[in-house]
Amino acid sequence: MLDHCTGRQLKELLALASTDAKTTWNWLLEVGDLEQLEYLLTDMCSRIGQSAGALLRAVCSPATPVDALVAIKSTAKRLAVAAEAAPQKAAATLLYHLAVASALGHHARYISSKDPAERLGLYKDLAAELSDDDLAAIFEKAVAGFSESPPWEVDL
């Protein structure tokens, strides 16, 4: 039966079997469905006068300008700090990474101060593991953007 499990399913099974109290679910993957992500972000966004749906549509759209993606990234950082539970923090973190990946994939602009090499592995994993094809596609485009030449521009 285990031969038919995906890598993600095996990780979840191992986490359930672990006696280590520090073992945590890979929350980014858990909230990596567009509906679940919007659900988790809605309450947090309403507290700051934002629409979770509008933010998610913006990060998914290739037409969203880089300045708007930078603003969404900042909003996501604020949401992550204010998050009260692990799923909410993961949802805000995923929104952050979606904004960064969208800027890179759609506009060839890197909008984070973190070393881009540190993001490549994460974005490859998210592209391969997210259950939502639309969200995974954003990370796929970002991964492709890492290998483009000439190098992308950096906007902080």
C-alpha positions in Angstrom: 0.0 0.0 0.0 2.9 2.4 0.8 4.3 1.8 -2.7 1.3 3.8 -4.1 1.8 6.8 -1.8 3.2 10.1 -3.1 6.2 11.7 -1.4 3.9 14.2 0.4 1.6 11.4 1.7 4.6 9.5 3.1 5.8 12.6 4.8 2.4 13.1 6.4 2.2 9.5 7.6 5.7 9.8 9.1 4.7 13.0 10.9 1.7 11.3 12.3 3.8 8.4 13.6 6.5 10.6 15.1 6.7 10.9 18.8 8.7 14.2 18.5 6.5 17.0 19.8 8.4 19.5 17.5 7.3 17.6 14.3 5.1 20.0 12.4 3.0 19.6 9.3 4.3 21.1 6.2 1.8 23.9 6.5 2.7 25.5 3.2 1.5 22.4 1.4 -1.5 22.0 3.7 -2.8 25.5 2.8 -1.7 25.2 -0.8 -5.2 25.0 -2.3 -6.6 28.3 -3.6 -10.0 27.9 -1.7 -8.3 26.9 1.6 -5.8 29.7 1.2 -8.5 32.3 0.7 -10.5 30.9 3.6 -7.6 31.2 5.9 -6.6 34.7 4.7 -10.2 36.2 4.7 -10.5 36.9 8.4 -7.0 38.2 8.7 -7.4 40.4 5.7 -10.7 41.8 6.8 -9.0 43.1 10.0 -6.7 45.3 7.9 -9.3 46.3 5.3 -8.1 44.0 2.5 -9.8 41.4 0.4 -8.2 38.0 0.5 -9.8 37.1 -2.9 -8.5 40.3 -4.5 -4.9 39.7 -3.2 -4.9 36.1 -4.5 -6.3 37.1 -7.9 -3.6 39.8 -8.1 -0.7 37.4 -7.3 -2.1 34.9 -9.8 -2.5 37.4 -12.6 0.4 38.1 -15.0 -1.1 41.6 -15.5 -0.5 42.7 -11.9 2.2 45.4 -11.8 5.4 44.8 -9.8 4.5 47.7 -7.5 1.3 46.0 -6.5 3.1 42.7 -5.9 5.6 44.5 -3.6 2.6 45.9 -1.7 1.1 42.4 -1.4 4.4 41.1 -0.2 4.4 43.7 2.6 0.8 42.9 3.5 1.7 39.2 3.7 4.5 40.0 6.1 2.2 42.0 8.3 -0.4 39.1 8.2 2.3 36.5 9.1 3.3 38.6 12.2 -0.3 38.9 13.3 -1.2 35.3 12.7 -2.6 33.5 15.7 -2.3 29.9 14.5 0.1 27.9 12.4 -2.3 27.5 9.4 -2.8 31.3 9.3 0.9 32.0 9.5 1.4 29.5 6.7 -1.3 31.1 4.6 0.3 34.5 5.0 3.8 33.0 4.3 2.5 31.3 1.1 0.9 34.7 0.0 4.3 36.3 0.5 6.1 33.7 -1.6 3.4 33.9 -4.3 4.0 37.6 -4.6 7.7 37.1 -4.9 7.3 34.2 -7.3 4.8 36.1 -9.4 7.1 39.1 -9.8 9.9 36.9 -10.9 7.9 34.6 -13.1 5.7 37.3 -14.8 8.0 40.3 -14.8 11.6 39.0 -14.4 11.8 41.1 -11.2 13.1 39.8 -7.8 11.4 41.7 -5.0 12.9 40.1 -1.9 16.0 41.0 0.0 16.7 37.3 0.7 19.3 35.5 -1.4 17.5 34.2 -4.5 19.5 31.0 -4.3 17.8 30.2 -1.0 14.4 30.4 -2.7 15.1 28.2 -5.7 14.8 24.9 -3.8 11.6 26.0 -2.0 10.0 27.2 -5.2 10.9 24.0 -7.0 9.3 22.0 -4.2 6.2 24.2 -4.2 5.9 23.9 -7.9 6.0 20.1 -7.6 4.0 19.6 -4.5 1.2 22.1 -4.3 -2.2 20.5 -5.0 -3.5 23.6 -6.7 -2.4 23.7 -10.3 -2.8 27.5 -10.6 -0.6 28.2 -7.6 1.9 25.6 -8.6 2.2 27.3 -12.0 3.3 30.5 -10.4 6.2 28.8 -8.8 7.0 26.9 -12.0 7.3 30.2 -13.8 9.5 31.6 -11.0 11.8 28.6 -11.2 12.0 29.1 -15.0 12.8 32.7 -14.3 15.8 31.8 -12.1 17.5 30.2 -15.1 16.8 33.0 -17.6 19.6 35.0 -19.1 20.2 37.9 -18.8 19.6 37.9 -15.0 16.4 39.3 -13.7 16.3 42.7 -12.1 16.2 43.1 -8.3 13.5 45.4 -6.8 13.4 45.7 -3.0 
